[in-house]
Amino acid sequence: MSKIKYYYDTETCKYERVRVSRWDVLLNISGFIVLVLVAGVSLVIIFDTYFESPKAARLKKENDELTFYYDMLSKDMDRANKMLESLQERDNNVYRTIFEAEPIPLSVRSAGVGGVNRYQDLLENGLEREEVIVNTFQRIDQLKRQLYIQTRSYDNLLEMAENKSEILATIPAIQPVSNKELRRLASGFGMRVHPIYKVKMMHPGVDFSAPKGTPVYATGGGKVKQVKSSFTGYGKQIIIDHGYGYQTRYAHLQDFNVKVGQEVERGQCIGYVGNTGTSTAPHLHYEVFKDDERVNPIYYFYQDITADEYEILVQLASIENQSL
């Protein structure tokens, strides 16, 4: 039961009952409701600011965990990329150098995976962190493709390693004549005085002075590519194809001991020293080709001599004298 309020009327000198209109009641109720709403909203704001609901706390914990594991995943991918870069560097600068193979171009190793359209299915799902998720997938795909290329490279290196023994048996590695006392190397590779024209010209091989009939040996295994006789130039000469881009020429011979197409082994006698062609004295002119370019044969005398003996040959070959 509501309380009845009175007020003292000075005119009638009586207590009169307070009459409240309906509008006053409605205004009071409305004011109370507004006050309650303001107080409620304020409490909610204060609560959300300083206190977490169980659901918000759970979502925050999940978000922290996802951030933690994403950072771990990102660091693992960074470490994997660094390890892959190290493997790629060793592949190009060590293994492929040993086997004299061309390094894999950077454009191949980068292994592009396309743009964002590749991940259109993910974007259509309405993901809130699209950039982070797509970037992660791109890094993982990039890493997988680069790893695939590296494994293919190792397969290729393994194949080359299996053929290395055959390569070592075929490439030039010894002197073409017996030279135990290291006295037969008469002229080296480079600019030398021509024996006929008496001017400096490129001498594309090395000369070994030796008596006529001295055995000439194949410096590596291979197939006889050419057996040719001429009254000028190289005179009687033999060219052996060793494979893997290597060829050797033996010139100014007196006689041959092989024929075209014959397979020879390192150290096998293929002919004899002579004085044929444009030659001023009995000697063997010896050349080495790598990928159809003449190279210094002195770099291919290493199997039948010591390090000290090799240094002596290098010094003798460096003397700018007259070729034979």
FIMIRO-837397 format. One record per atom (N, C-alpha, C, CB): residue in three letters; x, y, z. Coordinates in steps of 0.05 Angstrom, whole numbers, plus 5000, padded with zeros to 4 digits. Each point is the difference from the previous one (the first is absolute). Glycine has a CB too. Example, Ala and Ser with C-alpha at 12.3 -4.5 7.8 and 13.67 -1.06 7.14 Angstrom:
<nodes>
Ala526448865156Ala498250245000Ala501850245000Ala496249775025Ser503150444961Ser501650245001Ser498550225014Ser502449874957
</nodes>
This chain:
<nodes>
Met501749765000Met498350245000Met501850255000Met496349755025Ser503250434956Ser501750234997Ser499450205022Ser500249934951Lys501950225056Lys499750205021Lys498550254990Lys504249835021Ile494150294996Ile498550244993Ile501550245011Ile495549755000Lys505150444983Lys501550245009Lys498250245003Lys504149824977Tyr496550355043Tyr498450245006Tyr501950245001Tyr496649735026Tyr502250504969Tyr501550255003Tyr498250205015Tyr502649914956Tyr498650305057Tyr498550195016Tyr499350244983Tyr502449855042Asp495050204955Asp499050224984Asp499750245018Asp497649684968Thr503950535027Thr499950245017Thr497550164997Thr504950024997Glu493849954981Glu497550154996Glu497749885017Glu501650124954Thr498349625045Thr497849875015Thr500849915028Thr498149844957Cys504550195048Cys501249915026Cys499249715006Cys499850475017Lys500449374961Lys499449725003Lys502149844984Lys495050095006Tyr505349655002Tyr501649824985Tyr498449894977Tyr502749885041Glu498350164934Glu498649904976Glu501549774989Glu498250464990Arg500349364998Arg501249764988Arg501350084973Arg496549705022Val506050184974Val501550064975Val498849834978Val504350105025Arg494950044954Arg498849864977Arg502149974978Arg495450185012Val505249584980Val502149944978Val498549934975Val503549845034Ser497250314944Ser498749944975Ser501449764986Ser498850494995Arg499749424985Arg501249774985Arg502550074985Arg495449824995Trp504750434996Trp502550094985Trp502450005019Trp497250274968Asp502249825056Asp502350005020Asp500949715005Asp498250425021Val499949404981Val500849725004Val501649894977Val495949935027Leu503250144948Leu501449904977Leu502850124998Leu495749954976Leu504550325031Leu502650124999Leu501949885021Leu497850424984Asn501149535039Asn501749885021Asn501049724991Asn497450265035Ile500649584954Ile500849734991Ile502150024978Ile495449835013Ser504150354968Ser501950034977Ser502850085011Ser496250134969Gly503850065049Gly502650095011Gly501449775014Gly498250465005Phe500349385010Phe501249785014Phe501249794980Phe496750075038Ile501749884941Ile500949814980Ile502650104986Ile495249854992Val504850415001Val502450114988Val502449985018Val497250324974Leu502349755051Leu502249985020Leu501149725003Leu497950385025Val500249424975Val500849725002Val501749924976Val495949905027Leu503150194949Leu501449934975Leu502850125000Leu495749984975Val504550285032Val502750135001Val501849855020Val497950444988Ala501049505035Ala501649865020Ala500949724990Ala497650265036Gly500549614950Gly500649734990Gly502250014978Gly495349865010Val504450334971Val502050034979Val502750065012Val496550154967Ser503550035052Ser502550085013Ser501349765014Ser498350465007Leu500149385006Leu501149765013Leu501149804980Leu496750075037Val501949904940Val500949824980Val502750094989Val495349884988Ile504950385006Ile502550114989Ile502349965020Ile497350344973Ile502149735052Ile502149965021Ile500849715003Ile498150405024Phe499949424975Phe500649725003Phe501749904976Phe495649945025Asp503650144950Asp501549914977Asp502850124999Asp495749974975Thr504650275038Thr502650124999Thr501949875020Thr497950434987Tyr501149515037Tyr501849915021Tyr499649705006Tyr499950455019Phe498149434971Phe499549715005Phe499449864974Phe498250115046Glu502649644951Glu499549844976Glu497949795006Glu504750074984Ser493649904996Ser498049785003Ser501449744994Ser496250314986Pro502749475024Pro501249744994Pro500449954971Pro497849835041Lys500350254942Lys500249964971Lys502350164989Lys495149904997Ala505050365011Ala502250174990Ala502749905010Ala496950395000Ala503249525025Ala502649895010Ala500849754984Ala498950185046Arg499249654947Arg500649764985Arg500950074972Arg496649755026Leu502150454961Leu500850084973Leu502750135001Leu495250074987Lys505450095033Lys502650135002Lys502249795004Lys497950415020Lys501549384996Lys502049795004Lys500549854974Lys498549965048Glu499349984937Glu500449874975Glu501650174980Glu495749765008Asn503750504992Asn501450184982Asn503050015007Asn495850274994Asp504849745033Asp502850005008Asp501449754992Asp498850295039Glu499849484964Glu501249754992Glu500549984970Glu497749785039Leu500450324945Leu500450004971Leu502350184992Leu495149914994Thr505150325019Thr502250194994Thr502749875008Thr496950395008Phe503149475014Phe502549875009Phe500949784980Phe498750095048Tyr499449744944Tyr500649794981Tyr500750114972Tyr497149695027Tyr501550534966Tyr500750124974Tyr502850115000Tyr495250124993Asp505650015029Asp502750105002Asp502049774999Asp498450395027Met501049384987Met501749774999Met500349894971Met498749895048Leu499050094939Leu500049904972Leu501650194982Leu495549795008Ser504250474996Ser501450194984Ser503049985004Ser496150315002Lys504849655024Lys502849975006Lys501149744988Lys499450275042Asp499049524959Asp500849744988Asp500450034970Asp497649755036Met500650404951Met500350044971Met502550164994Met495049974995Asp505550235022Asp502450164996Asp502549835003Asp497650415017Arg502549425003Arg502349825003Arg500249804977Arg499550045050Ala498349864941Ala500049824977Ala501150144975Ala496149745020Asn503050514976Asn501050154977Asn503050055002Asn495550224996Lys505549845028Lys502950045003Lys501549744995Lys499150365033Met499949424977Met501349744994Met500049944970Met498649845046Leu499150224941Leu499849954971Leu502050174985Leu495249885006Glu505150385003Glu501950184987Glu502849895002Glu497050395009Ser503649505015Ser502749885004Ser500549764982Ser499950165048Leu498049674950Leu500249774982Leu500450094971Leu497249735032Gln501350484960Gln500250094972Gln502850124995Gln495050105000Glu506150045020Glu502650124996Glu502149784997Glu498650405026Arg501349394992Arg501949784998Arg499649854974Arg500149965050Asp497450014941Asp499449864975Asp501550144977Asp495549855018Asn504150424980Asn501150154977Asn503050035002Asn495750244996Asn505349835028Asn502850085003Asn501949785008Asn498350445012Val500649334997Val501849785008Val499549764982Val500050175047Tyr497649714956Tyr499549744986Tyr500250034970Tyr497149865038Arg501550354951Arg500050034971Arg502750094990Arg495150115002Thr506550035014Thr502750074992Thr501749754999Thr499550455021Ile500249374998Ile501649754999Ile499449844975Ile500049995050Phe497550004943Phe499249844976Phe500050164974Phe497349715030Glu503750554972Glu500250174977Glu497250024986Glu504949884994Ala493150165022Ala497350034989Ala499150295003Ala498949525012Glu499350564971Glu499050285001Glu498250035024Glu500250044950Pro500050185065Pro498250055023Pro497250044991Pro503850205025Ile494349744992Ile497250044994Ile499450305001Ile498749545019Pro500150584960Pro499450295000Pro498250085022Pro500650004951Leu499750255059Leu498350105021Leu497150014992Leu503850275017Ser495749784957Ser497250014990Ser498649735003Ser501450364968Val500149425030Val498949745003Val499649935030Val502249854957Arg499850235059Arg499949945029Arg497750155013Arg504949915000Ser494550344991Ser498050165013Ser497249874999Ser502650414988Ala496949444990Ala497649834998Ala497450155008Ala502949615010Gly496350584974Gly497650155005Gly497549825001Gly502150404978Val496049685039Val497549845003Val497550154992Val502349775037Gly497950454949Gly497650144990Gly499050205021Gly498849604973Gly499050535020Gly498950225017Gly497949905019Gly501050314963Val497449895046Val498049945020Val497749824989Val501150435023Asn498549584951Asn497949844988Asn500349705005Asn499650354965Arg502949575041Arg500549725006Arg498549925025Arg504550034979Tyr494950165039Tyr498749955025Tyr497150115001Tyr504550005023Gln494250004954Gln497450124998Gln498049855017Gln501150144954Asp499249605049Asp498249855017Asp500050095029Asp500649614970Leu501850465040Leu500250105027Leu498750275003Leu504249755005Leu496150424975Leu498850275001Leu497049994999Leu504150184978Glu494849635008Glu497149984997Glu498749915026Glu500649894952Asn501050005067Asn498849915026Asn499650235019Asn502249564993Gly498650684999Gly499650245017Gly501750005025Gly495450014984Leu507249925013Leu501850005023Leu500650295009Leu502049564984Glu498150485043Glu500450265010Glu502950094997Glu496349925032Arg505749904971Arg502850064998Arg501149894973Arg500550005051Glu498350094927Glu500749894974Glu503050044994Glu495350084984Glu505750165021Glu502750074992Glu502049825014Glu498650474993Val501149495033Val501849835015Val499949714991Val499550305039Ile498049604957Ile499749724992Ile501149954972Ile495949975029Val503450204952Val500949974972Val503150024999Val495750184983Asn505450015032Asn502950035001Asn501449755010Asn499450495007Thr499449395014Thr501149755011Thr500049784980Thr498650145045Phe499149824941Phe499849804980Phe502050044977Phe495149945012Gln505350324980Gln501950064979Gln502949925008Gln497050374985Arg503749695040Arg502749945010Arg500449705001Arg500150425026Ile497949434983Ile500249715001Ile500249884972Ile497450005043Asp500950094939Asp500249904972Asp502750064987Asp495050064996Gln506050195009Gln502650074989Gln502249825011Gln498450484996Leu501549475030Leu502049825012Leu499849724989Leu499850285041Lys497849624955Lys499749734990Lys501149984971Lys495949945029Arg503650264955Arg501049994972Arg503050024999Arg495750214985Gln505549965032Gln502950035001Gln501349745010Gln499550505007Leu499249375012Leu501149755010Leu499849784978Leu498650125047Tyr499349894937Tyr499849804979Tyr502250054979Tyr495049985007Ile505550274986Ile502250064981Ile502749915012Ile497450394982Gln503049655044Gln502549925012Gln500349705000Gln499950415029Thr498049444977Thr500249714999Thr500649904972Thr496849975038Arg502050164942Arg500749934972Arg502950054994Arg495250104986Ser505850125025Ser502950074996Ser501749785013Ser498950494999Tyr500449425025Tyr501649795013Tyr499849744984Tyr499250225044Asp498549724944Asp499949774983Asp501950024977Asp495249945012Asn505050304976Asn501950054978Asn502849975010Asn496750304978Leu503949815046Leu502849985011Leu500749715006Leu499550465019Leu498549394990Leu500549715006Leu500749854974Leu496950025039Glu501750054940Glu500649874974Glu502850084991Glu495150014988Met505650255015Met502750084993Met502149875017Met498250444985Ala501249525041Ala501949875018Ala500549714991Ala498550305038Glu499449564954Glu500349734991Glu501749984974Glu495549905020Asn504450324964Asn501650004976Asn502850125004Asn495850044974Lys504750065051Lys502650145005Lys502349824995Lys497750285034Ser502249464974Ser502249824995Ser500649974970Ser498949755042Glu499050244943Glu500349994971Glu501250264989Glu496249684996Ile502950555015Ile501150254992Ile503050025006Ile495550225007Leu505249705018Leu502850015008Leu501849824983Leu498550105046Ala500449684944Ala501549824983Ala500450104972Ala498349635028Thr500150574964Thr500150094972Thr501450274996Thr495849744993Ile503950445026Ile501150274996Ile503149985001Ile495950225020Pro505549954964Pro502950005000Pro501250045028Pro499850184953Ala502249665054Ala501150025027Ala502949945002Ala495649885016Ile505850034962Ile502849945001Ile501550134978Ile498949565021Gln503750434979Gln501750114978Gln499949804977Gln503050255033Pro497049844942Pro499749824978Pro502649854992Pro496550314984Val505849765028Val502549854996Val501349955027Val500650214954Ser501149605048Ser501449945025Ser501850245006Ser499849494992Asn500050625031Asn501550245007Asn500850005030Asn497650264964Lys503549525045Lys500649965028Lys502050215011Lys499149514994Glu502850574989Glu502050195009Glu499150294995Glu503549664991Leu494150384998Leu498850264995Leu501850184982Leu497849965045Arg503549924935Arg501750164983Arg499050034972Arg503849845027Arg493950034967Arg499050004972Arg498050224993Arg500849515002Leu498250635018Leu498250224995Leu501550234988Leu496949855037Ala502950204937Ala501750194986Ala498650274997Ala502249634976Ser495250385021Ser498650254996Ser497249985010Ser502850094960Gly496250135053Gly497449995013Gly497850134983Gly502450005043Phe495350034970Phe497650114988Phe500150315002Phe497349585012Gly501950554966Gly499950305001Gly501650124977Gly499549985049Met501250274954Met501550144979Met502949915000Met497050405004Arg503849484973Arg502749904996Arg501050084973Arg499049615030Val503750384967Val501250074974Val499649764981Val503550305022His495449764955His499449794980His502749904988His495550214989Pro504849535008Pro502649894991Pro500750074971Pro499349635032Ile498750444952Ile500450074972Ile500050304996Ile497949564986Tyr500050575023Tyr499650294995Tyr501650175019Tyr495449894983Lys505550015039Lys501750145019Lys498650255013Lys504049844974Val493450145028Val498550215014Val498249875021Val500050304959Lys499249865061Lys498349885021Lys497249944989Lys502750255035Met496549514969Met497349914992Met498949825023Met501250034950Met496249945049Met498749835020Met500849714995Met496150325004His505049565017His500749725000His497849855016His505150094996Pro493149774990Pro497649895014Pro500449735014Pro497450244966Gly505149695040Gly500549755013Gly502750005014Gly497249764966Val503950015040Val502749985011Val501649814983Val498350085047Asp504349964952Asp501849834984Asp501849845019Asp500050344962Phe500249405031Phe501849825014Phe502249914981Phe496349845031Ser506250234974Ser502249914983Ser500649715007Ser501950474996Ala498549374984Ala500649715004Ala501149894974Ala496449965036Pro505249834966Pro501049874976Pro497849884983Pro504349915024Lys496250074950Lys498049874983Lys499549715009Lys501550294961Gly496149635038Gly499249735008Gly499349975029Gly502949854965Thr497350385051Thr499249995028Thr497049955002Thr503850315013Pro495349505003Pro497149945002Pro498450255010Pro501149525009Val496650514979Val498150215008Val497549865012Val501750334964Tyr497449775059Tyr497949875015Tyr497550175000Tyr503449765028Ala494350114972Ala497450135004Ala499950105028Ala497749724965Thr501650535039Thr499950125027Thr497449945015Thr503150364983Gly495049535003Gly497549925012Gly498549814982Gly499850445024Gly498349424988Gly498449814984Gly498250144980Gly500249675038Gly499250214940Gly498250124980Gly500049854974Gly500850445022Lys498249694957Lys499849894974Lys501650174980Lys495449805010Val506250064973Val501650144980Val498150134980Val503949685006Lys496250594993Lys498350154982Lys501250054973Lys498050215040Gln504749834959Gln501350064975Gln502849905000Gln497250414995Val503649474982Val502849924995Val500650124972Val499849565028Lys502050644972Lys500450164976Lys502950054995Lys495650215007Ser505249794967Ser502750064991Ser500050244983Ser501349515002Ser500850665001Ser500250254984Ser503050074998Ser495450165014Phe505449964964Phe502750084997Phe500650275013Phe500149754957Thr497850395051Thr500350265014Thr498450005025Thr500850244956Gly499349985059Gly498450035024Gly500749795021Gly496450184972Tyr501749675036Tyr500449805022Tyr501349754990Tyr496050195023Gly504349774951Gly501249764990Gly498249765006Gly504650195006Lys496649605004Lys498449775008Lys498950055028Lys502849684971Gln494550305031Gln498850075026Gln497749805006Gln501250484993Ile498249515033Ile497849845011Ile498450185018Ile502749564997Ile494650425000Ile498250145018Ile498249795014Ile500050424970Ile500049605056Ile498449815017Ile497750155013Ile504049705008Asp493650204989Asp497650115014Asp499649855026Asp497950134955His502450025067His499849875027His497250035011His504850105008Gly493450034978Gly497350055011Gly500050225020Gly498949524992Tyr498850565018Tyr499650215020Tyr501350264991Tyr499949655036Gly500350404938Gly501150254989Gly503050004997Gly496250225021Tyr505249564984Tyr502949994999Tyr501049864974Tyr500250005050Gln501850124938Gln501449884977Gln503050065003Gln495950044970Thr505849795019Thr502950045000Thr501149964972Thr500349865049Arg501850294945Arg501449974974Arg502949945004Arg496850334979Tyr504249485005Tyr502849915001Tyr501150044972Tyr499249665038Ala502750534959Ala500950084973Ala503049954995Ala496350345000His504449674974His502849974990His501049715005His500950495008Leu497349324991Leu500749725005Leu501649884977Leu495949955029Gln505549844978Gln501549844979Gln498249784989Gln504350115023Asp494149774995Asp498349784992Asp497749985019Asp503949764980Phe494050095011Phe497649965016Phe499949725012Phe497650344971Asn501049635051Asn499749735012Asn497049955005Asn504650035021Val493650154968Val497149975004Val498750074973Val500350105050Lys497149854949Lys498450084977Lys497550145009Lys501949614973Val496850525008Val497650155006Val497849825011Val501150334964Gly497549765057Gly497949855013Gly500949815021Gly497750034958Gln504949945046Gln501049815020Gln499850115028Gln503249824966Glu495950025053Glu499950085028Glu502849965012Glu495149875003Val505850345012Val502649995012Val499750055030Val502350154957Glu499749775059Glu500050055028Glu502450185007Glu497849565009Arg502050575014Arg502250175009Arg502549845002Arg496850305025Gly505449814964Gly502649865001Gly500549824977Gly499750035049Gln498449934933Gln500449824977Gln501650154979Gln495649765010Cys506350094978Cys501750114979Cys498350044974Cys504249785020Ile495750474971Ile498450064976Ile501750084976Ile496350145031Gly506249914973Gly501850084978Gly502850055009Gly496150214977Tyr505549925006Tyr502850035006Tyr500950284992Tyr500949514994Val500950615022Val501050274995Val501450014973Val500550085049Gly498950144936Gly501350044974Gly500750294995Gly497449624983Asn503050454992Asn500850274993Asn498550084974Asn504649945022Thr492850004977Thr498550054976Thr498550265001Thr499549514995Gly499750594981Gly498650254999Gly501850245004Gly495949775016Thr503150454994Thr501650245005Thr501449965027Thr496850294973Ser505449585026Ser501649935024Ser502950044994Ser496449685015Thr505150425005Thr502950044996Thr501749805015Thr499050474995Ala499749355021Ala501549805015Ala498049785009Ala503550345015Pro497549424990Pro498349795010Pro498750085026Pro502949654977His494550355024His498650075024His497049924997His503350385010Leu495349635013Leu497149965000Leu498750265007Leu500549515013His497750584970His498350235007His497349895011His502250294963Tyr497149805061Tyr497749895014Tyr498150235007Tyr502849615019Glu494650344975Glu497950205005Glu497749875016Glu501350264959Val497349905057Val497649925014Val497850194994Val502849795038Phe494850104955Phe497750154994Phe497949955021Phe500949984951Lys497850245058Lys497749985018Lys497750154988Lys503049955041Asp494949914951Asp497750134987Asp500950154975Asp497650035045Asp504149844939Asp500950104974Asp501950245003Asp495849834980Glu505150235044Glu502050225004Glu502649885010Glu496250335009Arg506049774980Arg502649915009Arg500650115028Arg501749984953Val499249855065Val500750085027Val502949925006Val495249955015Asn505950155006Asn502849945006Asn500349715010Asn500850495012Pro500749354973Pro500349725008Pro501449965026Pro500149894953Ile501450315056Ile501549975025Ile498149955024Ile503550304982Tyr494049795015Tyr498049955022Tyr499149715001Tyr498650484996Tyr502149364985Tyr499149734998Tyr502249805003Tyr496350154971Phe505949935042Phe502249825008Phe500049985030Phe502850124959Tyr495749695052Tyr499949985029Tyr500049725011Tyr497550424999Gln502149384984Gln499749735010Gln502649855003Gln495549994979Asp506450075004Asp502549855000Asp502450155012Asp498349764960Ile501250475053Ile502150165011Ile499350105028Ile501450144954Thr500649945062Thr499550115026Thr499550294998Thr502949655021Ala496450475002Ala499550295001Ala502550164993Ala496449925034Asp505949994976Asp502550144994Asp500749984971Asp501649915047Glu498049854941Glu500549964972Glu498250174983Glu501649545009Tyr495950495000Tyr498150164985Tyr500950305000Tyr496349685012Glu504750415011Glu501050285001Glu502350044980Glu498650035048Ile503149774949Ile502350024982Ile498950024971Ile503049745031Leu495050094962Leu498950014973Leu498750274995Leu499249515002Val499450605018Val498750274996Val502150214994Val496349865031Gln505950134984Gln502250204995Gln501249964972Gln501050015049Leu499449754943Leu501149954973Leu498150104978Leu502649605018Ala494850354986Ala498050074980Ala499750314999Ala497649565008Ser503150585012Ser499650295001Ser502350154986Ser497649945042Ile504549924951Ile502350144986Ile499150074971Ile503449745029Glu496950514964Glu499250094973Glu502349964980Glu496850345021Asn503549414970Asn502149934982Asn498849954972Asn502849805037Gln498650064946Gln499149944974Gln498749724999Gln503550294980Ser494249695007Ser498749754997Ser501549834979Ser495650205014Leu503949544987Leu501449824981Leu498349954975Leu502349795038
</nodes>
